[in-house]
Amino acid sequence: MIQTVLKRDGRVVGYNEEKIKAAIRKAMLTTPLGEDEALIQKISDRIGISGREQMTVEEIQDRVELELMKSPRKEVAKRYIAYRDQRSIARRAKTRDIFLEIIEAKNNDITRENANMNTDSPAGMMMKFASETTKPFVDDYLLSAEARDAVRHGYLHIHDKDYYPTKSLTCVQHPLNHILDNGFVAGHGESRPAKRIETASVIACISLETAQNEMHGGQAIPAFDFYLAPYVRSSYIEELKKIEALAGVDLSHLYDAPVDDFLKRPLDGLEGEERWRQHAMNCTVSRVHQSMEAFIHNMNTIHSRGGNQVVFSSINYGTDTSAEGRCVIRELLQSTYEGVGNGATAIFPIQIWKKKRGVNYLPGDPNYDLYREACKVTARRFFPNFVNLDATFNQHELWKADDPKRYMYEVATMGCRTRVFENRFGDKTSVGRGNLSFSTINIVRLAIECMPVCNPQERIELFFKKLDDMLELTARQLCDRYNFQKTALAKQFPLLMNRLWVGADKLGKDDTIESVINQGTLGIGFIGLAECLVALTGKHHGESEEAQQLGLRIVSHMRSRVNEFSERYNHNFSVLATPAEGLSGKFTTKDRKTFGILPGITDKVYYTNSNHVPVYYKCSPAHKARVEAPYHELTRGGHIFYVEIDGDATHNPQAIADIVDLMDKNNMGYCSVNHNRNRCMDCGYEDAQENLTECPHCHGHNIDKLQRITGYLVGTTDRWNSAKLAELKDRVVHK
C-alpha cells in the first residue's frame, strides 16, 4: 500500500488519492462519455492498495495509464497521456526559453553571468547548456530541503552550483616548483623537468590551463619570481657555454659566480672575459623578456573549459631579491607595460605585487626600484594589484629575509580577492592550498524583514537572530558539499591531486581525496552590507559612524561564528567579502519583487559588493580606506580595497603609490586602482581621453571602456550583465 510519494524535486510527501482521482476526472471530462465516478474510485483503490510503500510521481502516473488502458475507457487513457505530455512540456518551457536565448546568442543576464566566458561560441554554448540543466539537478537531488528553500527564496547563493555534481574544488595556489623540477603528465603527453627559462614559462601556462579544466574557480601562482628565477641562471649558463664553444675558452668559473643584477648593457669598450660575460647576460635578459611576453600572450589566448574561456589566472611576485628573481620581475613588468598584440592591455593573468617593508616598499629596500616600476605599470595597465604582507593578519612568525623559501610564509591572493593562509590541519601557508567552496548570504533581505520593528534595539536583535539562523544553515550546506566532494577519487583530478594540492603526492589514483582536502577552506560570504545598514539604521557605513559600528559588529559576529563552525565541524571556515558579479543583481531582483523599491536599499538593480562603500557615494580615497580597512582583518577568506582615480594615470605612478600607502597606513590586506581607459574594439588602440567617440588611430567609432568588473579586467563591457553595467555607470571618482 502506498504511504508516501517521492516528488520530482526530491521532497517526500504523504500519499493523497484525491490527486489521482482529480487527474482521471479531468481527462474523462474531455471525452464524450464524461466522468465515471465508480471507475475513478476503482482505479484509485487498485493503485493505492497494490503499490509499494513509497513510489515516485512518475511511477504512480504510469500505473494510472496502465489501469485506464485495461479499462473500457481507453479514450480516457489517450487524453490522460496527452495531458501528461503537455504538463511535461510546460515544466520544460523555462529550460526551452533559456536554451533558445543561448542558441540565438542573446545578450542577457543568463548568457552574461560570467564576463570571462564567451557563451556565443559553440563551446561556450555547450557549457551554458550544461550549466542551466545541472542547476535544477543540484536543487532536486543534492541540496537539503532547507538549503534548497533558502536558495529559492533569495536568502542564500551557492557559488558554482553547476559544478556541484563534479565534486570539483574552487581554486589552488600552484607550487610550480613541483612541476618544473619533476615534470608532469597531462592528457596524452608528458612534460620533462624544465631546463631553461622558455620551457619554465610554457610549463607555468600549461599548469594553470590544465588545473583550470579540473576545477571550477581560479588558478594562481604564489611566488612567480622565486619559481622562475633558477631558470634565468640556467639560461645564462647556456649562453656562456655557447661562447665557450664559439671562442674556445673556459668560462665555467662564471657559471655560479655572483651577479649583482641581470641588466642589458652595451658591449662598447668591454674586452675579453668582461665582454663575454656581458654578452651572455644580454642574451639571457632578451630570453627572459621573450619568455615573459610569451607567458602573458599565452594566458590571454590559451582557452580552457572546452575552449570558451581563457584561464582565470593570477600570479604573485615582488619579494625575490636575487639577481635572477629581479630579472624575472623586471621583464614581466616591462612586457606588461608594452602590452600584447598591437599594444593592448593584457586581461590575464591578474598580477599581484607582494608589498613588504624591508624588501620592496621603502627607499633603500632591495626591490624598491621594481616597486616604483610596478606603480608605473599599474598606472597604465591596471595591474599589478597590491597585497600587503605587512598587514598584521598577513604576517608569519617563520618568515626570514635570508630564507630562500620564505615565499612559503608569504600570503598570496587570487583573482578578485580569494585568500588562503591560516590552517588547522597543517602549515600556515598559501602554497598548495585553495578554497573548496563558498556560499553567500543575502544579509540585505534579512535586514529588510526586520524593518517593520519600530524599536531600533529590537530591530537589530531580530536581525542578529535571523543572521544566526542563516549562518547555521550555510555552515551545514557547506559541510554537505564538502562531504560530497571528499568522495571524489584522485584520478578525477590528474594534475591537481598529483602535483599541486598539498599532501596529494601520497594519494593513489583510486584513493579518495578526503585525507587532503581539509587543508582547503570553506567560505561564508556576504553581499550588500551598505544596503543592509540602510535598512537597519537609515544610513550606510560610509556616511554614518553609527552604521559603521553596526557594520563592524555584524561582520565581527560572522567571524566569531565561523570560528565556532571550524571547531564544531573540524574544517577551515572563513568569512569572505564576496566578489559579486552575476550575484550582484540576482538577490536584488528577488527582493524587489517581494518588498518593492525601497530608497537606498532596492532602488538600484544591484547590491554593493561585500563591505564596500557604495560606488555612487562621493568621498575621498582616505575616507573610503578608513571605513573599509577594519573589515579586511575580519574577512580572511578574501577582501579588496579599490579606488577610482580621475584622468589619465599613465604619467602619474605616484597616484598609485599613494593608494598603496593608504593600504599600508590602514592595515589593509589587498588593493587595486581603477582609472579611465578607452579601447578601440576595431584596432586595439588605447588611451585615457574623456568621452572618446572616435579612434585617433583608425577613426573607427567602436569604442569601449576597459574596466574591472570586480577585481579582474574584462576586455569588453558587452559581456557584462545588466546589474554590473548599472553599477559601472554609477561609479564615481574618489577625490
CORPE-V99082 format. One record per residue. N is the residue number from 1. RES is the residue in one small letter. PHI is phi as a letter, one per 20 degrees, with the letter a starting at -180 (none if undefined). NEAR is the number of other ideal C-beta (glycine too) atoms within 10 Angstrom. Layout:
# CORPE-V99082
N;RES;PHI;NEAR, N;RES;PHI;NEAR
This chain:
# CORPE-V99082
1;m;none;9, 2;i;f;21, 3;q;d;13, 4;t;c;13, 5;v;c;19, 6;l;e;16, 7;k;e;12, 8;r;f;11, 9;d;e;14, 10;g;n;14, 11;r;f;11, 12;v;d;11, 13;v;c;10, 14;g;f;8, 15;y;f;18, 16;n;c;12, 17;e;f;15, 18;e;f;8, 19;k;f;13, 20;i;f;22, 21;k;f;16, 22;a;f;13, 23;a;f;19, 24;i;f;26, 25;r;f;15, 26;k;f;14, 27;a;f;24, 28;m;f;21, 29;l;f;12, 30;t;e;13, 31;t;d;14, 32;p;g;5, 33;l;e;11, 34;g;m;9, 35;e;e;17, 36;d;c;18, 37;e;f;10, 38;a;f;8, 39;l;f;17, 40;i;g;20, 41;q;f;13, 42;k;f;13, 43;i;f;24, 44;s;f;20, 45;d;f;12, 46;r;f;13, 47;i;f;21, 48;g;f;17, 49;i;f;9, 50;s;e;11, 51;g;f;17, 52;r;f;11, 53;e;f;9, 54;q;c;13, 55;m;c;19, 56;t;e;13, 57;v;g;14, 58;e;f;12, 59;e;f;15, 60;i;f;20, 61;q;f;19, 62;d;f;13, 63;r;f;19, 64;v;f;20, 65;e;g;14, 66;l;f;13, 67;e;f;19, 68;l;f;23, 69;m;f;14, 70;k;e;12, 71;s;e;15, 72;p;f;10, 73;r;d;22, 74;k;f;10, 75;e;f;15, 76;v;f;26, 77;a;g;19, 78;k;f;15, 79;r;f;18, 80;y;f;22, 81;i;f;16, 82;a;f;12, 83;y;f;15, 84;r;f;17, 85;d;f;10, 86;q;f;10, 87;r;f;12, 88;s;f;11, 89;i;f;10, 90;a;f;9, 91;r;f;11, 92;r;e;11, 93;a;f;10, 94;k;f;11, 95;t;f;13, 96;r;g;10, 97;d;f;11, 98;i;f;18, 99;f;f;17, 100;l;f;10, 101;e;f;18, 102;i;f;22, 103;i;g;11, 104;e;e;9, 105;a;l;12, 106;k;f;13, 107;n;e;15, 108;n;b;12, 109;d;f;16, 110;i;f;18, 111;t;e;22, 112;r;d;22, 113;e;f;19, 114;n;c;22, 115;a;f;21, 116;n;e;20, 117;m;d;21, 118;n;e;18, 119;t;e;25, 120;d;e;17, 121;s;f;16, 122;p;g;10, 123;a;f;16, 124;g;f;22, 125;m;f;18, 126;m;f;16, 127;m;f;22, 128;k;f;24, 129;f;g;16, 130;a;f;13, 131;s;f;20, 132;e;f;18, 133;t;e;13, 134;t;f;17, 135;k;g;15, 136;p;f;15, 137;f;f;13, 138;v;f;19, 139;d;g;18, 140;d;f;14, 141;y;c;10, 142;l;d;18, 143;l;e;23, 144;s;f;13, 145;a;f;11, 146;e;f;14, 147;a;f;23, 148;r;f;20, 149;d;f;13, 150;a;f;23, 151;v;f;19, 152;r;f;13, 153;h;e;12, 154;g;n;18, 155;y;e;22, 156;l;c;24, 157;h;c;22, 158;i;e;24, 159;h;f;23, 160;d;l;18, 161;k;f;22, 162;d;f;20, 163;y;e;19, 164;y;g;22, 165;p;f;13, 166;t;f;16, 167;k;m;18, 168;s;f;20, 169;l;e;26, 170;t;f;24, 171;c;b;24, 172;v;b;30, 173;q;e;28, 174;h;f;30, 175;p;f;25, 176;l;g;25, 177;n;f;19, 178;h;f;19, 179;i;e;25, 180;l;f;22, 181;d;e;13, 182;n;d;14, 183;g;m;14, 184;f;a;21, 185;v;d;13, 186;a;c;20, 187;g;m;10, 188;h;d;5, 189;g;c;8, 190;e;c;9, 191;s;d;18, 192;r;f;10, 193;p;g;13, 194;a;f;25, 195;k;c;14, 196;r;b;17, 197;i;f;30, 198;e;f;17, 199;t;f;18, 200;a;f;26, 201;s;f;23, 202;v;f;16, 203;i;f;23, 204;a;g;26, 205;c;f;20, 206;i;f;18, 207;s;f;26, 208;l;f;27, 209;e;f;21, 210;t;f;24, 211;a;f;27, 212;q;f;22, 213;n;f;17, 214;e;d;20, 215;m;c;25, 216;h;d;19, 217;g;d;23, 218;g;e;27, 219;q;c;30, 220;a;c;28, 221;i;d;26, 222;p;f;30, 223;a;b;29, 224;f;g;30, 225;d;f;28, 226;f;f;25, 227;y;f;28, 228;l;e;32, 229;a;g;22, 230;p;g;18, 231;y;e;24, 232;v;f;28, 233;r;f;19, 234;s;f;17, 235;s;f;26, 236;y;f;27, 237;i;f;19, 238;e;g;16, 239;e;f;20, 240;l;f;24, 241;k;f;14, 242;k;f;13, 243;i;f;19, 244;e;g;16, 245;a;f;9, 246;l;f;9, 247;a;e;10, 248;g;m;7, 249;v;d;13, 250;d;d;8, 251;l;d;18, 252;s;f;12, 253;h;f;9, 254;l;e;17, 255;y;g;12, 256;d;d;9, 257;a;f;10, 258;p;g;6, 259;v;c;19, 260;d;f;7, 261;d;a;13, 262;f;e;23, 263;l;c;14, 264;k;f;12, 265;r;b;11, 266;p;f;8, 267;l;e;12, 268;d;g;6, 269;g;n;7, 270;l;e;14, 271;e;c;8, 272;g;l;8, 273;e;f;13, 274;e;f;11, 275;r;f;14, 276;w;f;21, 277;r;f;19, 278;q;f;16, 279;h;f;17, 280;a;f;22, 281;m;f;21, 282;n;f;17, 283;c;f;18, 284;t;f;26, 285;v;f;21, 286;s;f;13, 287;r;f;21, 288;v;f;27, 289;h;f;19, 290;q;f;15, 291;s;f;26, 292;m;f;25, 293;e;g;18, 294;a;f;16, 295;f;f;25, 296;i;f;24, 297;h;g;15, 298;n;f;21, 299;m;f;25, 300;n;d;19, 301;t;c;13, 302;i;f;17, 303;h;d;16, 304;s;c;20, 305;r;l;19, 306;g;m;14, 307;g;n;14, 308;n;d;21, 309;q;b;19, 310;v;f;22, 311;v;f;26, 312;f;f;27, 313;s;d;31, 314;s;b;32, 315;i;c;30, 316;n;d;29, 317;y;a;28, 318;g;p;29, 319;t;d;25, 320;d;e;28, 321;t;e;17, 322;s;f;20, 323;a;g;18, 324;e;f;25, 325;g;f;26, 326;r;f;23, 327;c;f;29, 328;v;g;27, 329;i;f;27, 330;r;f;22, 331;e;f;22, 332;l;f;28, 333;l;f;24, 334;q;f;15, 335;s;f;22, 336;t;f;24, 337;y;f;18, 338;e;f;16, 339;g;n;16, 340;v;d;18, 341;g;l;11, 342;n;e;11, 343;g;n;12, 344;a;f;18, 345;t;f;20, 346;a;f;23, 347;i;f;21, 348;f;c;26, 349;p;f;32, 350;i;f;27, 351;q;e;26, 352;i;c;27, 353;w;e;28, 354;k;e;27, 355;k;e;26, 356;k;b;24, 357;r;f;12, 358;g;n;13, 359;v;d;22, 360;n;b;24, 361;y;d;22, 362;l;d;12, 363;p;g;8, 364;g;n;6, 365;d;f;16, 366;p;g;15, 367;n;d;26, 368;y;f;14, 369;d;f;14, 370;l;f;23, 371;y;f;23, 372;r;f;15, 373;e;f;18, 374;a;f;30, 375;c;f;23, 376;k;f;20, 377;v;f;22, 378;t;f;28, 379;a;f;23, 380;r;d;22, 381;r;d;22, 382;f;m;25, 383;f;d;27, 384;p;e;27, 385;n;f;26, 386;f;c;31, 387;v;d;26, 388;n;d;27, 389;l;f;23, 390;d;e;16, 391;a;g;20, 392;t;g;10, 393;f;e;16, 394;n;d;26, 395;q;e;15, 396;h;c;17, 397;e;f;7, 398;l;e;11, 399;w;f;15, 400;k;c;11, 401;a;f;11, 402;d;e;5, 403;d;e;11, 404;p;f;10, 405;k;d;11, 406;r;f;19, 407;y;f;26, 408;m;f;19, 409;y;d;20, 410;e;d;25, 411;v;f;26, 412;a;c;29, 413;t;d;29, 414;m;b;30, 415;g;l;25, 416;c;f;26, 417;r;a;26, 418;t;g;28, 419;r;c;28, 420;v;c;32, 421;f;b;23, 422;e;f;14, 423;n;b;17, 424;r;f;14, 425;f;c;15, 426;g;r;14, 427;d;f;14, 428;k;f;15, 429;t;a;24, 430;s;e;28, 431;v;f;24, 432;g;m;25, 433;r;c;30, 434;g;a;28, 435;n;e;26, 436;l;e;25, 437;s;a;25, 438;f;b;26, 439;s;c;25, 440;t;d;24, 441;i;e;25, 442;n;e;27, 443;i;f;28, 444;v;f;28, 445;r;f;26, 446;l;g;23, 447;a;f;26, 448;i;f;23, 449;e;f;17, 450;c;e;20, 451;m;g;16, 452;p;f;8, 453;v;f;15, 454;c;f;7, 455;n;f;9, 456;p;g;13, 457;q;f;8, 458;e;f;11, 459;r;f;17, 460;i;f;18, 461;e;f;13, 462;l;f;19, 463;f;g;23, 464;f;f;14, 465;k;f;12, 466;k;f;18, 467;l;f;21, 468;d;f;13, 469;d;f;14, 470;m;f;20, 471;l;f;21, 472;e;f;14, 473;l;f;19, 474;t;f;28, 475;a;f;22, 476;r;f;15, 477;q;f;23, 478;l;f;24, 479;c;f;17, 480;d;f;14, 481;r;f;23, 482;y;g;19, 483;n;f;10, 484;f;f;14, 485;q;f;20, 486;k;f;16, 487;t;e;10, 488;a;f;18, 489;l;e;15, 490;a;g;21, 491;k;f;13, 492;q;f;15, 493;f;c;25, 494;p;f;18, 495;l;e;24, 496;l;g;23, 497;m;e;25, 498;n;c;20, 499;r;d;25, 500;l;d;28, 501;w;f;27, 502;v;g;21, 503;g;n;17, 504;a;f;23, 505;d;f;14, 506;k;e;9, 507;l;e;20, 508;g;e;9, 509;k;f;11, 510;d;e;8, 511;d;f;15, 512;t;f;18, 513;i;e;23, 514;e;g;14, 515;s;f;14, 516;v;d;23, 517;i;f;24, 518;n;f;20, 519;q;f;22, 520;g;e;26, 521;t;d;31, 522;l;d;28, 523;g;d;30, 524;i;d;26, 525;g;d;25, 526;f;b;26, 527;i;c;29, 528;g;m;34, 529;l;g;30, 530;a;g;28, 531;e;f;29, 532;c;g;30, 533;l;f;28, 534;v;f;27, 535;a;f;26, 536;l;e;25, 537;t;c;20, 538;g;n;14, 539;k;b;17, 540;h;e;26, 541;h;f;29, 542;g;f;22, 543;e;d;18, 544;s;b;16, 545;e;f;10, 546;e;f;14, 547;a;f;22, 548;q;g;22, 549;q;f;13, 550;l;f;21, 551;g;g;25, 552;l;f;17, 553;r;f;12, 554;i;f;26, 555;v;f;22, 556;s;f;15, 557;h;f;16, 558;m;f;22, 559;r;f;19, 560;s;f;13, 561;r;f;19, 562;v;f;25, 563;n;f;13, 564;e;f;13, 565;f;f;23, 566;s;f;18, 567;e;f;10, 568;r;f;11, 569;y;e;15, 570;n;m;12, 571;h;c;22, 572;n;e;26, 573;f;e;26, 574;s;b;26, 575;v;e;29, 576;l;d;27, 577;a;e;31, 578;t;g;31, 579;p;e;24, 580;a;f;29, 581;e;d;23, 582;g;f;17, 583;l;f;23, 584;s;g;26, 585;g;d;23, 586;k;f;21, 587;f;f;27, 588;t;f;27, 589;t;g;16, 590;k;f;17, 591;d;f;23, 592;r;f;17, 593;k;f;10, 594;t;e;13, 595;f;d;16, 596;g;n;11, 597;i;e;10, 598;l;d;16, 599;p;g;8, 600;g;m;15, 601;i;c;25, 602;t;d;26, 603;d;e;12, 604;k;d;21, 605;v;e;17, 606;y;b;27, 607;y;d;30, 608;t;f;25, 609;n;g;26, 610;s;l;27, 611;n;e;27, 612;h;f;25, 613;v;f;22, 614;p;g;26, 615;v;f;21, 616;y;e;12, 617;y;e;19, 618;k;e;12, 619;c;b;17, 620;s;e;12, 621;p;g;21, 622;a;f;14, 623;h;f;15, 624;k;g;21, 625;a;f;23, 626;r;f;16, 627;v;f;25, 628;e;e;26, 629;a;g;19, 630;p;f;18, 631;y;f;26, 632;h;f;28, 633;e;f;18, 634;l;e;21, 635;t;d;26, 636;r;e;25, 637;g;e;26, 638;g;q;29, 639;h;a;29, 640;i;b;27, 641;f;d;28, 642;y;c;21, 643;v;c;23, 644;e;e;18, 645;i;d;20, 646;d;e;13, 647;g;m;15, 648;d;e;16, 649;a;e;23, 650;t;g;16, 651;h;d;12, 652;n;c;16, 653;p;f;18, 654;q;f;13, 655;a;f;19, 656;i;f;26, 657;a;f;19, 658;d;f;16, 659;i;f;22, 660;v;f;22, 661;d;f;14, 662;l;f;20, 663;m;f;24, 664;d;f;18, 665;k;f;12, 666;n;d;20, 667;n;l;17, 668;m;e;25, 669;g;e;30, 670;y;b;26, 671;c;b;25, 672;s;b;24, 673;v;c;25, 674;n;d;20, 675;h;b;23, 676;n;f;20, 677;r;b;21, 678;n;e;19, 679;r;c;23, 680;c;e;23, 681;m;f;15, 682;d;e;14, 683;c;d;17, 684;g;n;18, 685;y;f;19, 686;e;c;21, 687;d;b;15, 688;a;d;17, 689;q;f;13, 690;e;e;9, 691;n;l;7, 692;l;f;18, 693;t;d;8, 694;e;c;11, 695;c;f;21, 696;p;f;11, 697;h;e;14, 698;c;d;13, 699;h;m;10, 700;g;f;13, 701;h;d;12, 702;n;e;12, 703;i;d;17, 704;d;c;15, 705;k;d;13, 706;l;e;22, 707;q;b;21, 708;r;f;21, 709;i;e;22, 710;t;c;20, 711;g;d;23, 712;y;d;24, 713;l;e;20, 714;v;c;21, 715;g;f;21, 716;t;b;15, 717;t;f;17, 718;d;g;13, 719;r;e;20, 720;w;e;20, 721;n;f;26, 722;s;f;16, 723;a;f;24, 724;k;f;25, 725;l;f;17, 726;a;f;17, 727;e;f;25, 728;l;g;17, 729;k;f;9, 730;d;e;13, 731;r;f;14, 732;v;d;13, 733;v;f;14, 734;h;e;23, 735;k;b;12
